[in-house]
């Protein structure tokens, strides 16, 4: 019985440690991601949150599929500069005259220490 309880406690401690390390690894988070109407059409907008140290530049890469585009995604890059630690910065893509069917967001922090 003691062995089983000890095994469960150790397993839970490992799960908590992994979850905490993953949270620390995800330096940037995107919140409130949505499609909004703007002059000229619909656009993708949201807020980028910096959970780590200050960053000189970060690129938000949007892939947008408009209705009737047969799955062909248009790509757009938004550059954000001078993101301090804990910063929350709103971003928005270029308005498009069509209806946005689906979209995805990728955060590009530049090259990693290994050069890729």
Number of C-alpha atoms within 10 A of each C-alpha: 6 7 8 9 10 11 12 12 12 12 12 12 12 12 12 12 12 12 12 11 11 11 13 12 11 11 15 20 13 19 13 10 17 12 19 15 14 14 9 11 14 19 21 24 20 18 17 22 19 21 18 16 12 14 15 11 13 20 16 19 17 21 16 23 20 19 13 11 13 8 12 12 15 12 13 14 17 15 11 16 13 11 19 16 14 13 18 17 15 15 16 18 19 15 17 17 14 15 15 20 13 14 17 13 17 12 17 14 14 11 8 7 6 5 6 6
